[in-house]
Amino acid sequence: MLLYEHPLSSYAQKVKIALREKGVAFTAELPESFGTGSQDGPFATANPRTEVPVLIDGAVTLFESTVILEYIEERFPDPPLLPREPAERAFARITEEVCDTQYEAVNWGFGEILWFRRAEGDLAAHLRAQAAAQTRVLQDWLTGRLGAAAWFGGQDFGWADAAVAPMVNRSVHYGLGPEAGSPLALWHARVRERPSVAQTFAEFHAAAAKMAAASDLYTTGGRRREYRDHRLEWMVKSGGVEVVLAGLRDGNIRFPWPGGAH
C-alpha cells in the first residue's frame, strides 16, 4: 500500500493515524512534483488535483482524505473508528467536516504568514490576529463537542479524534493551542501519547522545523502554494486579498485543477 503524502498535510496526517490505528502497513512517499501543479508523472496520474493524500492499494487508487478514510474503514473494519449508531457516526463526520474546511483554512492561513511571509507589518499582524481569534472560536466549538468524554467518540478513540488531532496539534505548534488545563488541552495531551498519533506528530514536527529554510522555494515560484476553496475564502474574508493579488502577480500561488490562472 502506497500513500502519497506530505508530513505537514493535516489531511495526510488523518489518514496515517487511521492506518496506524488499524495496524495497516504502508509506504509513505512525498511526490517529486508536489507543489508544482505539474500534470506529468505518476502523482498527477493518480490524482489530477495533485493534492495529498493519495492512497494506492493494488489496483485501487483513491484521493480525497474523507473518501480514503471511508475506504480504510470498510477495507479494514477492525478496530472500528466509526461508532455503530447512525447519529454518532453523523456526529463524527460533522466534526471532521468542520476540521477539514474551517479549521484547516485558519491553520493554513497562519502558516502563510509564519512560514512563507506572504505579508509583513500591519497586514501580517492583522492576519495573525484574525487567525488567533478564529482558532479560539473553533477550539471552543470542539470543546463543546468533546464535553466530559475522554474522546470525541465517547469512551473510545475514533474517527473524529483522528480528524481533530492534526488541527489542534498544529495550533499548539503555532502557539495557539487550547488553554492549559482545559478539556481540549487535556485531550491533546492524551491523544499525542497514542502510538499512531505520536509517530504522525513526530513526522509533522520534523518537517515543520525545515519550513523556514524551504520558504523561498514557495515564494520564488519553484513551488506554488495551492489556494483552494476554503483557503482562498479565508484569506479574502480575513483581509488578505492583497496577498492573493500579489501571488497572482508574482506567479507563486496556484489554483486547483482543471486550469485556472496562475
C-alpha positions in Angstrom: 0.0 0.0 0.0 1.4 3.4 -1.1 0.4 6.7 0.4 1.5 9.9 -1.4 1.7 12.4 1.4 3.4 15.4 3.0 4.0 15.3 6.7 2.6 18.8 7.2 -0.7 18.0 5.5 -3.4 17.7 8.1 -5.4 15.6 5.6 -2.5 13.1 5.2 -1.9 13.0 8.9 -5.5 12.0 9.5 -5.1 9.1 7.1 -1.8 8.0 8.6 -3.3 7.9 12.0 -6.2 5.8 10.8 -3.9 3.3 9.0 -1.7 3.1 12.1 -4.6 2.6 14.4 -5.6 -0.4 12.3 -2.1 -1.8 12.0 -2.1 -1.5 8.3 1.4 -1.4 6.7 2.0 1.3 4.1 4.8 3.1 2.4 4.7 6.9 2.7 6.1 8.9 -0.2 6.4 12.6 -0.9 5.8 13.1 -4.6 8.7 14.6 -6.5 6.3 17.0 -8.2 4.5 18.0 -5.1 3.6 21.7 -5.0 4.3 22.3 -8.7 0.9 21.6 -10.1 2.5 19.6 -12.9 0.2 17.3 -14.7 3.0 14.9 -15.6 4.2 11.8 -13.7 2.6 9.1 -11.5 1.3 11.5 -8.9 -0.8 13.5 -11.3 -2.0 10.3 -12.9 -3.2 9.1 -9.5 -4.8 12.5 -8.7 -5.3 15.2 -11.3 -5.8 17.7 -8.5 -2.1 17.0 -7.5 -3.1 17.1 -3.8 -2.2 14.8 -1.0 -3.1 12.3 0.3 -3.4 9.7 -2.4 -3.8 6.0 -1.5 -2.8 3.3 -3.9 -3.9 -0.2 -2.8 -3.1 -2.6 -5.6 -5.4 -1.7 -8.5 -7.3 0.8 -6.3 -6.3 4.5 -6.4 -8.1 7.0 -4.3 -7.8 10.7 -3.4 -9.7 13.0 -1.1 -9.0 12.2 2.5 -12.5 11.5 3.7 -13.1 9.0 0.8 -9.8 7.4 1.8 -10.9 7.2 5.4 -14.1 5.5 4.4 -12.2 3.0 2.2 -9.9 2.2 5.1 -12.8 1.7 7.5 -14.6 -0.6 5.1 -11.5 -2.5 4.0 -10.1 -2.9 7.5 -13.1 -2.9 9.8 -11.2 -3.8 13.0 -10.7 -2.0 15.2 -13.6 0.3 14.1 -13.1 4.1 14.0 -16.7 4.9 13.3 -19.2 4.2 16.0 -22.1 1.9 15.3 -25.1 4.2 15.9 -26.1 6.4 12.9 -26.4 9.6 15.0 -22.9 9.0 16.5 -21.5 8.4 13.0 -23.0 11.7 11.8 -21.6 13.5 14.8 -18.1 12.2 13.9 -18.5 13.2 10.3 -19.6 16.7 11.1 -16.6 17.1 13.4 -14.4 16.0 10.6 -16.1 18.3 8.1 -15.5 21.4 10.2 -11.9 20.5 10.8 -11.3 19.8 7.1 -12.8 23.1 6.0 -12.9 25.9 8.6 -10.1 24.8 10.9 -7.7 23.7 8.2 -8.1 27.1 6.5 -7.3 29.0 9.6 -4.2 26.9 10.2 -3.1 27.2 6.6 -3.6 31.0 6.6 -1.5 31.4 9.7 1.2 29.3 8.1 1.2 31.5 5.0 2.3 34.4 7.2 4.6 32.5 9.6 6.4 30.3 7.2 6.0 31.9 3.8 6.0 35.6 4.8 3.1 36.4 2.5 2.5 39.6 4.4 4.6 41.9 6.6 3.9 44.8 9.1 0.4 45.7 9.8 -1.2 43.3 7.4 0.7 40.4 8.9 -0.3 41.4 12.4 -3.9 41.7 11.3 -4.0 38.3 9.7 -2.3 36.7 12.7 -4.9 38.3 14.9 -7.7 37.0 12.7 -6.3 33.5 12.8 -5.9 33.6 16.6 -9.4 34.8 17.1 -10.9 32.2 14.8 -8.8 29.5 16.3 -10.4 30.3 19.7 -13.9 30.1 18.3 -13.1 26.7 16.7 -11.5 25.3 19.8 -14.5 26.4 21.9 -16.8 24.6 19.4 -14.6 21.4 19.7 -14.6 21.7 23.5 -18.4 21.7 23.4 -18.5 18.6 21.3 -15.9 16.8 23.5 -17.8 17.6 26.6 -16.8 15.5 29.6 -15.8 12.5 27.5 -12.2 11.2 27.1 -12.5 11.1 23.3 -14.7 12.7 20.7 -16.3 9.3 20.1 -17.0 8.9 23.8 -15.1 6.2 25.6 -13.1 5.1 22.5 -10.7 6.8 20.3 -12.2 7.1 16.8 -12.8 8.9 13.5 -13.4 12.4 14.9 -10.3 12.1 17.1 -8.2 11.3 14.0 -9.6 14.3 12.3 -9.2 16.8 15.1 -5.7 15.7 16.2 -3.7 17.3 13.3 -5.7 20.5 13.6 -5.2 21.1 17.3 -1.6 20.0 17.2 -0.8 22.5 14.5 -2.4 25.2 16.6 -0.2 24.1 19.5 2.8 24.3 17.2 1.9 27.8 16.3 1.4 28.9 19.9 -2.3 29.0 19.5 -3.1 25.8 21.5 -6.0 25.5 23.9 -5.7 27.0 27.4 -3.6 24.8 29.7 -5.8 22.5 31.8 -8.8 22.9 29.6 -10.7 19.8 28.4 -9.3 20.2 24.9 -5.7 20.7 26.2 -6.1 17.5 28.3 -7.5 15.7 25.3 -4.5 16.8 23.2 -2.2 15.5 26.0 -3.9 12.1 25.8 -4.1 11.9 22.0 -0.4 12.7 21.4 0.5 9.7 23.6 -1.2 7.2 21.3 1.5 5.4 19.2 -0.4 6.1 15.9 -0.6 9.8 16.7 2.8 10.1 18.3 4.6 8.8 15.2 2.5 11.1 12.9 3.1 14.1 15.1 6.9 13.4 15.2 6.9 13.4 11.4 5.0 16.7 11.4 7.4 18.4 13.7 10.5 17.2 11.8 9.0 18.7 8.6 7.9 21.9 10.3 11.4 22.5 11.5 12.6 22.7 7.9 9.9 25.1 6.6 11.6 28.4 7.3 14.6 27.2 5.2 12.3 26.0 2.4 10.1 29.0 2.3 12.0 30.8 -0.5 11.2 27.8 -2.8 7.5 28.7 -2.5 7.8 32.4 -2.9 10.1 32.5 -5.9 8.0 30.2 -8.0 9.9 26.9 -7.6 6.9 25.6 -5.8 3.5 27.2 -5.5 1.1 27.0 -2.6 -2.4 26.0 -3.6 -5.2 28.5 -2.9 -8.1 26.1 -2.9 -11.7 26.8 -2.0 -11.8 27.4 1.8 -8.2 28.6 1.9 -8.9 31.3 -0.7 -12.1 32.2 1.2 -10.2 32.5 4.5 -7.5 34.8 3.0 -10.1 37.1 1.4 -12.6 37.3 4.3 -9.8 37.8 6.8 -8.4 40.8 5.0 -5.7 39.3 2.9 -6.9 39.9 -0.6 -3.7 41.8 -1.2 -1.8 38.5 -0.6 -3.9 36.8 -3.3 -3.3 39.6 -5.8 0.4 39.6 -5.1 0.6 35.9 -5.5 -1.1 36.1 -8.9 1.2 38.9 -9.9 4.3 37.1 -8.9 3.2 33.7 -10.1 3.9 31.9 -6.8 0.4 30.7 -6.0 -1.8 28.2 -7.9 -5.4 27.1 -8.1 -6.8 23.6 -8.3 -7.2 21.5 -11.4 -8.6 22.0 -14.0 -6.9 25.1 -15.4 -7.2 28.4 -13.7 -5.0 31.5 -13.8 -1.5 31.0 -12.2 
